Amino acid sequence: MKTIIVAFSAAMLLAGATVSQAADMSGNTQTNRTIFDVTEVNTDQLYRSCEVTLEGFGTGSLDSPKYDSGTKTYSHQNPRPGGGAGLEFFFTRHIGIEAEGFWQNGHPSWVDSYGGNLVFRYPFGNTGFAPYIFAGGGHRCDPRPGAYGDGGLGLEYRFNNWLGVFLDARMVASAHVSNYGIGRLGLRFAF
């Protein structure tokens, strides 16, 4: 699964590396821009380069492992609700990094996991919609401490250039517990 996510992420980055602006009817020459160009900041756009977003979200884990201290074993349980917060910085309209932390049961540590991701989003003009993919990793504190890797996809909708909602899903892989999925639904505030 990790190989598929990494290969898909690399293909999307290569496919989107050059965005062409079509020649207009007056015969002007075609202008090429790369998605890595951070020199232009347009505040009229819903998604901008050099953008910072603050997010708050609810989570639901799918097949999350739980440690039973009585039997000293790990078992899987039904979906559990939780919450979290994150901070993103987009170097361009398309490429950014994310730091996040979330919790689902608050015991024995208040934060269950924290980590970071590389995010690639593709806004559809000024429609407000922007699908995105992400991959990264972090540290899990509960149920058993250790590093993890994750990857997933999502969709954001912006009402204006500072407020949006998002929904995403990810797979989490770790050496110490079984793989599991997490879904998030939340609000993003862009600055």
Sequence and secondary structure as in RCSB ss.txt:
>XXXX:A:sequence
MKTIIVAFSAAMLLAGATVSQAADMSGNTQTNRTIFDVTEVNTDQLYRSCEVTLEGFGTGSLDSPKYDSGTKTYS
HQNPRPGGGAGLEFFFTRHIGIEAEGFWQNGHPSWVDSYGGNLVFRYPFGNTGFAPYIFAGGGHRCDPRPGAYGD
GGLGLEYRFNNWLGVFLDARMVASAHVSNYGIGRLGLRFAF
>XXXX:A:secstr
 HHHHHHHHHHHHHHTSEEEE   TT    EEEETT  S   TTSSS SSEEEEEEEEEEEESEEEEETTTTEEE
EES EEEEEEEEEEESSSSEEEEEEEEESS SSSS  EEEEEEEEE   TTSSEEEEEEEEEEEE SSS EEEEE
EEEEEEEESSSSEEEEEEEEEEE SSS  EEEEEEEEEEE 
